[in-house]
Amino acid sequence: MQMPPSPPWTAGQLRRLGICLRDQTPVPSHLPQYEDVMEYYNEVAVYVQDKINPLDWDSLLTGRPFKVTSRLKTLDTLTQKLNRDHSYPLPAVQDIAGVRFEAEMTLDEQDAVAGAIVGMFDQDPRCIHDMRSDPHSGYRAVHVWLRLPVRVEVQVRTQLQGLWANMYESAADVLGRGIRYGELPTDSPDLEIVTTMQDISVNKIAPLEHSRNELIRIGAEAKASLSRLRSLKASGLDSASEQFQHVVEQLETNQREAEAFQSDIDAEETEVRASLDSWKTLFDSIREERG
């Protein structure tokens, strides 16, 4: 699939369309129509999705499954965004066209995926926006802001980050869309629910992902060191020396301890996933009841 050609409207025309959408006034005939703009953004989003999907991700993720999807902002969410900040014009909205890359991966692998996407589209590395250490209302991910004929946002998320985001999206449908943008409920029970959900992301998922990342890194380093030592042994190193045996034993101990700790992390992750599923089921059921 080829990159769609540049759109048949200027940034000024798109800005004026945004004002009409924001103020809910009729769109003059000389301006691009909303439906045509969305169709174009969709073509660009699908192009980005189709270019990302066939890359050799198996070598990076060691065969673990990944999912690449695309979506457009709805008219309601786009209008809300334009209304939140009147100085923010439609051409500057980064995520009208959105693509999502989600996989079971470590934080280091998440960085590598974001870097690969930047290189694939020949973008400035500064287009990577890391929201893991500075979450937005609890939301954690790595975003790649592509500058193509129009802007496209690629969300790179681990499975846990994705599960939390989907749960929080369902919560916003029930408790108000403002919770996605830092607006906390005034009702005490709802406020407690929102802060609890944000706490799950910041104080449970984030430390869990950091621990898993470090364990895998330590395990890989220990495995590589053992392999090098065994290679030296095969090449004639005095493997009977006390110092050699001590190093091997220490590395093997580190490896066993990492594997044991890994089981604890797996159990904690299972608990977090169950909690996220329960919250999402609850919010989905409330939304359905309200119709």
N, C-alpha and C positions, 0 to 999 in steps of 0.2 A: 504494500500500500504506500502511495506517495503522500508526502506532506501536502495538505490542502493549500492552494494559492492564497495570497494575502486577501483579507476580506474586502468587499467592495464598498466599504464605508471608512470614513476618517475617524480618528480618535475624538475629534470634536463632535461629530454626529453621534457617536456612541455615548459620549458624556451627556449630551442633551436627551438621548433616549433614557438614560439612567435617571435624569431629573423627572421626566414624565412618569416613569415607573414609581419613583420615590413619592411623588406628589399625587399619584393616581389621577393624572390628567391625560386627555387624549393624545395619542402620538401622531404628530403631523405626517402627512404622506411623504414629505421629502426626507424623513429620517428612516433609518433601518427599522424594520418591524421586529418586535420581540421574538416571534416564532422563527424568523430568518436568522437572527443572531444566535439563538439557541441551537438551531440546526448546524450552523457553522462551528460553534464551540464543540458540539457533539462529535463532528467529523474530526476535529483536532484531538479530542480526548481519545477517540477510538484509534486514531493513528498512533498516539503515544502508547496506548495499551498494547496494540499489535506489535509495536517495535520492541517493547520491554519483554513481552511474554516468551518469545523463542530464544532469548539469550541463554547461555549455558549456566543456569543457576544450580544445576545438580552438583557441579564441581565445588561451588561455594557452600552449598547447604548440605552436602554429602547425601544427596538423594531424598532429603526431607521435602514433603510437598509444599508448594507455594500457590498463591492465588493472586491473579492480577485482574482487577475490575475497573470499570470507569462509570462515572455518573455525572449528572449536571445538577447545579443548584435549582431548587424549585423556585417558582415566582415568589411565593410567600417568603422563603428564607432570604432570597436576594433582595426583596423590598425591605425586609427587616434590617438587613445589613446596611443598605443605603440610608435608611432612616436613623440608624444608631449614630452615624457620623456624616453630616451633610457635606463635609469637606472631602469625603472619600468618593471620587467619581467612579462610574461603572468601569471604565477601561483599567482602573487600578485594582479592581477586585481580583485577587489571585486565584480563588477557587471556584469560579463559575464552572470551569471544566476541571474535574477532579479524577485522578487515577489512584488506585490503592494497590499497594503490594503488601501482602500479608503472609507470614510464614512462621513456623516454629523455629526460632533462631535466637542466638545470643546477641548481646548488645554489640559486640565486636562485629558479628556477621551483619547486623543491622546497619552499622556504619559502612561496611564493605558494599552492601547492596546500594545504599544511597550514593556512594562514590562511583559505583559502576554506572548508575543511571546518569549521573552528571557527565561522565566521560562519553557515554553513548550518544548524548545530545550535544556534546561539545560546549558545555556550559561552564561558567565561572564557579569554582568550588564554593564561593561565598553565597551561592543560591541555596545551600543546605542550611536548614533552620532546625536546630536540635531543641525539642521541647521536652526532653526527658528530665533534665536537671532543673528546669524552670517550667513546670506544668501550667497549662491554662485551665483553670477551674478543675484541676485534677487530670486533665487530658495530657497524655504523654505519647510522643511519637517523634519520628524524624520526617520533616517535610522537605521536598525538593521543589523549589519554585523555578519552573522552566520559563524561559522567555523565547517563545516561538512566534509565529504570526500573531497569536494572542497568548495570554498567560495561561499556564497549566500548573496545577499543584499535584505533585505525586506524594501521597502519604505512604511512608514506609513504616509498618507496624509489626511488632511481634504478635503472636496469637493472644497473649495475655493483654497486651495493650488494646488489641482489637476487640476482645471480649468485653473489656471494661468500657470502651468507647460505645459499643453497641448497647450495652446496658444503660449507660448514661443518656444516650439518645432516647431510649424508651422512657427514661425518667423525665426527660425534658418535655415529652409529649403529655405527661401527666401533671408535672409540677410547674411547667412554664418554660418556654424556650430560653428565657433569660438566664437560666442557671448555666447555660453553655458559655455565657459571656461575662461571668463574674457577678451576676445579679442574684443575690441570695434571697430566699423566701422570707417574708416577714412572719409567717405563721410558725410558731415554735416547733411543732412536730415535723413539718416539712423541712425546716432549717436543719433539724437534727438528722433527718434522712440524707439530705444533700451533703452535709459535712461528713457523715459516716461513709458515704460513697466516695467522696474525694479522699478520705483517709485510707480507704482500701487501695487506691491507686498509688498515693504518695508514700504511705508507711507500711504497706504490705507488698504490693507488686514490685515497686521500685527496688527495695532491698533484696527481694527474692531474685529478681533478674540480675542484680549486681553480684550476688553470691554465686549464682549459677555460672555467670560469665567468668568470674575469677577461678572457680573450681575447675572449669573446663580448661582454662588457660594453664593453671598449675599442673593439671593432669597431663596436658599435652607436652609441657616442658619436661616433666619427670619422665614421660615415656621416651622423649627424644634423647634425654641424657642417658637413660639406661641403654638405649639402642647404640649410642656412641661408645659407651663403656664396653659393651659386648663386642663391638667391632674392634676396639683396641685389644681386647682380650684375644680375639681370634687372630689378630696380627702379631701376637707374641708378647703383649704386656704381661707383667708378672701379676696375674690375678690372685695369687695366693697372698700377696702383701696385705698387711693389716689395714693399711690406709684404703686400698682398693675395696676390700670387703666392707669396710665401714661406710664408704660412699654408696655402694650398691644397696646395702641394708637400709640406709637412710632414705634413699630414693624409693625403694620398695615400700617402706613404711608410709612415706608421704602419699604414695599412690593408693595404698589401702585406706588411709584415713580420708582421702578425697572421695573415694568410692562410697565409704560409709556415710559421709556427710551428704553425698549426692542423694542417697535414699531419703534422708530427712527433708531435703529440698523438694524432692518429688512428692512426698506426702503433703507438705505445706502447699505446694502448687495445686494438688488435687482438691484440697480444702478451699482454696481461693476460687478455683474454677466453679465448684459447686455453689459457693456463695454468690458469684456473679450470675450464674444460671438462675438461682432462686429469685434474686432481685429482678432480673429481666422478665421472668415469668410473671411475677407479681405486677409489674408496671404494664406489661402487655395485656394482662387480664383486665386491669382497671380501664385501660384505654378502650378495649373491646366493649366493656360494660357501658361506657359513656357514649359509645357509637361514634 
